[in-house]
Amino acid sequence: MLSLATSHHKVEQEYEKYVTSSNRTLYSFDIAGEIVGCIGIEQISLIACEIKHIAVFANRRGYGIGSKMIHSISDKYSLISAETDHDAIAFYRNYGFTITSLGEKYPGVERFLCEYKKPIIIT
């Protein structure tokens, strides 16, 4: 599943970071016992994390699985960030993330910082 969220040659290296790092966690999302998505985070502080990886199988996209995974993370962290490419900014924007261009971080590839701040509800 993680191979959908990172380049093929980095899968083992990225997975190893989740296994050995105390501030990284990889979660799976399953439906009827079948894993259909994953989200990996790095804890920055008690209230903040960065999404390092997020993926949903192609045949399961469009059903809100990605949003459900982010919602689950937002139950624990009120500040969430992610760095992504142009293809994923609409997904993050639809969830309520603000999007800031980081410019051409790699030759010919514009990257974006997506930031979410959980609304404070006053009762």
C-alpha positions as a Markdown table, in Angstrom:
| # | Residue | x | y | z |
|---|---|---|---|---|
| 1 | Met | 0.0 | 0.0 | 0.0 |
| 2 | Leu | 2.8 | 2.4 | 0.9 |
| 3 | Ser | 4.2 | 2.0 | -2.7 |
| 4 | Leu | 1.2 | 4.0 | -3.9 |
| 5 | Ala | 2.3 | 7.0 | -1.8 |
| 6 | Thr | 6.0 | 7.1 | -2.6 |
| 7 | Ser | 8.4 | 6.2 | -5.4 |
| 8 | His | 9.0 | 2.5 | -5.9 |
| 9 | His | 12.7 | 2.7 | -5.1 |
| 10 | Lys | 12.0 | 4.4 | -1.7 |
| 11 | Val | 9.3 | 2.1 | -0.3 |
| 12 | Glu | 11.6 | 0.0 | 1.9 |
| 13 | Gln | 13.5 | 3.1 | 3.1 |
| 14 | Glu | 10.3 | 4.9 | 4.0 |
| 15 | Tyr | 8.7 | 1.8 | 5.7 |
| 16 | Glu | 11.9 | 1.4 | 7.8 |
| 17 | Lys | 11.4 | 5.0 | 9.1 |
| 18 | Tyr | 7.9 | 4.0 | 10.4 |
| 19 | Val | 9.3 | 0.9 | 12.0 |
| 20 | Thr | 12.3 | 2.6 | 13.7 |
| 21 | Ser | 11.2 | 6.1 | 14.4 |
| 22 | Ser | 9.2 | 6.9 | 17.6 |
| 23 | Asn | 7.6 | 10.0 | 16.0 |
| 24 | Arg | 6.3 | 8.3 | 12.8 |
| 25 | Thr | 3.1 | 6.2 | 12.6 |
| 26 | Leu | 1.6 | 4.4 | 9.6 |
| 27 | Tyr | -2.1 | 3.7 | 9.8 |
| 28 | Ser | -4.1 | 1.5 | 7.5 |
| 29 | Phe | -7.8 | 2.0 | 6.5 |
| 30 | Asp | -9.7 | -1.2 | 5.9 |
| 31 | Ile | -13.2 | -2.1 | 4.7 |
| 32 | Ala | -14.5 | -5.5 | 5.6 |
| 33 | Gly | -11.0 | -6.7 | 6.5 |
| 34 | Glu | -9.4 | -5.5 | 3.2 |
| 35 | Ile | -6.8 | -2.7 | 3.4 |
| 36 | Val | -7.8 | 0.0 | 0.9 |
| 37 | Gly | -5.8 | 3.0 | 2.1 |
| 38 | Cys | -3.0 | 4.2 | 4.3 |
| 39 | Ile | -1.8 | 7.4 | 5.9 |
| 40 | Gly | 1.6 | 8.0 | 7.5 |
| 41 | Ile | 2.4 | 10.9 | 9.8 |
| 42 | Glu | 5.3 | 12.4 | 11.6 |
| 43 | Gln | 4.5 | 13.9 | 14.9 |
| 44 | Ile | 6.0 | 17.4 | 15.2 |
| 45 | Ser | 4.6 | 18.3 | 18.6 |
| 46 | Leu | 1.7 | 17.3 | 20.9 |
| 47 | Ile | -0.7 | 19.2 | 18.6 |
| 48 | Ala | 1.0 | 19.1 | 15.2 |
| 49 | Cys | 1.9 | 16.5 | 12.7 |
| 50 | Glu | 2.9 | 16.3 | 9.1 |
| 51 | Ile | 1.3 | 13.9 | 6.6 |
| 52 | Lys | 4.2 | 12.1 | 5.0 |
| 53 | His | 2.2 | 9.6 | 2.9 |
| 54 | Ile | -1.4 | 9.1 | 2.0 |
| 55 | Ala | -2.8 | 6.6 | -0.5 |
| 56 | Val | -6.0 | 4.9 | -1.5 |
| 57 | Phe | -6.3 | 2.2 | -4.0 |
| 58 | Ala | -7.5 | 3.6 | -7.4 |
| 59 | Asn | -10.8 | 1.6 | -7.4 |
| 60 | Arg | -11.7 | 3.0 | -3.9 |
| 61 | Arg | -11.0 | 6.7 | -4.6 |
| 62 | Gly | -13.9 | 9.1 | -4.6 |
| 63 | Tyr | -15.6 | 7.5 | -1.6 |
| 64 | Gly | -14.2 | 9.8 | 1.1 |
| 65 | Ile | -11.6 | 7.3 | 2.4 |
| 66 | Gly | -8.8 | 9.9 | 2.2 |
| 67 | Ser | -11.0 | 12.5 | 4.1 |
| 68 | Lys | -11.9 | 9.9 | 6.7 |
| 69 | Met | -8.2 | 9.2 | 7.3 |
| 70 | Ile | -7.4 | 12.9 | 7.7 |
| 71 | His | -10.4 | 13.3 | 10.0 |
| 72 | Ser | -9.1 | 10.5 | 12.2 |
| 73 | Ile | -5.7 | 12.3 | 12.4 |
| 74 | Ser | -7.4 | 15.6 | 13.1 |
| 75 | Asp | -9.0 | 14.0 | 16.2 |
| 76 | Lys | -5.6 | 13.9 | 17.7 |
| 77 | Tyr | -3.7 | 16.8 | 16.1 |
| 78 | Ser | -5.2 | 20.3 | 15.6 |
| 79 | Leu | -2.4 | 21.4 | 13.2 |
| 80 | Ile | -1.7 | 19.2 | 10.2 |
| 81 | Ser | 0.6 | 19.9 | 7.3 |
| 82 | Ala | 1.6 | 18.1 | 4.1 |
| 83 | Glu | 3.8 | 18.8 | 1.1 |
| 84 | Thr | 2.5 | 17.7 | -2.2 |
| 85 | Asp | 2.4 | 18.2 | -6.0 |
| 86 | His | -0.2 | 19.9 | -8.1 |
| 87 | Asp | -2.2 | 16.7 | -8.6 |
| 88 | Ala | -3.2 | 16.5 | -4.9 |
| 89 | Ile | -3.9 | 20.1 | -4.0 |
| 90 | Ala | -7.6 | 19.9 | -4.9 |
| 91 | Phe | -8.0 | 16.9 | -2.4 |
| 92 | Tyr | -6.4 | 18.9 | 0.4 |
| 93 | Arg | -8.2 | 22.1 | -0.5 |
| 94 | Asn | -11.6 | 20.2 | -0.4 |
| 95 | Tyr | -10.8 | 19.1 | 3.2 |
| 96 | Gly | -10.1 | 22.7 | 4.3 |
| 97 | Phe | -6.3 | 23.0 | 4.0 |
| 98 | Thr | -4.8 | 26.3 | 2.9 |
| 99 | Ile | -2.4 | 25.8 | 0.0 |
| 100 | Thr | 0.9 | 27.7 | -0.5 |
| 101 | Ser | 3.2 | 27.2 | -3.5 |
| 102 | Leu | 6.8 | 26.3 | -2.5 |
| 103 | Gly | 7.9 | 27.0 | -6.1 |
| 104 | Glu | 9.9 | 24.7 | -8.2 |
| 105 | Lys | 11.5 | 22.6 | -5.6 |
| 106 | Tyr | 12.8 | 20.0 | -8.1 |
| 107 | Pro | 13.6 | 20.8 | -11.7 |
| 108 | Gly | 10.2 | 21.1 | -13.5 |
| 109 | Val | 8.2 | 20.2 | -10.4 |
| 110 | Glu | 6.3 | 22.7 | -8.4 |
| 111 | Arg | 5.5 | 21.7 | -4.8 |
| 112 | Phe | 2.9 | 22.9 | -2.4 |
| 113 | Leu | 2.6 | 23.2 | 1.4 |
| 114 | Cys | -0.9 | 22.3 | 2.6 |
| 115 | Glu | -1.8 | 23.4 | 6.1 |
| 116 | Tyr | -4.9 | 22.6 | 8.2 |
| 117 | Lys | -5.9 | 24.2 | 11.5 |
| 118 | Lys | -8.7 | 22.5 | 13.3 |
| 119 | Pro | -11.4 | 25.1 | 14.0 |
| 120 | Ile | -11.9 | 26.0 | 17.7 |
| 121 | Ile | -15.5 | 25.5 | 18.7 |
| 122 | Ile | -16.6 | 27.7 | 21.6 |
| 123 | Thr | -19.7 | 26.5 | 23.4 |
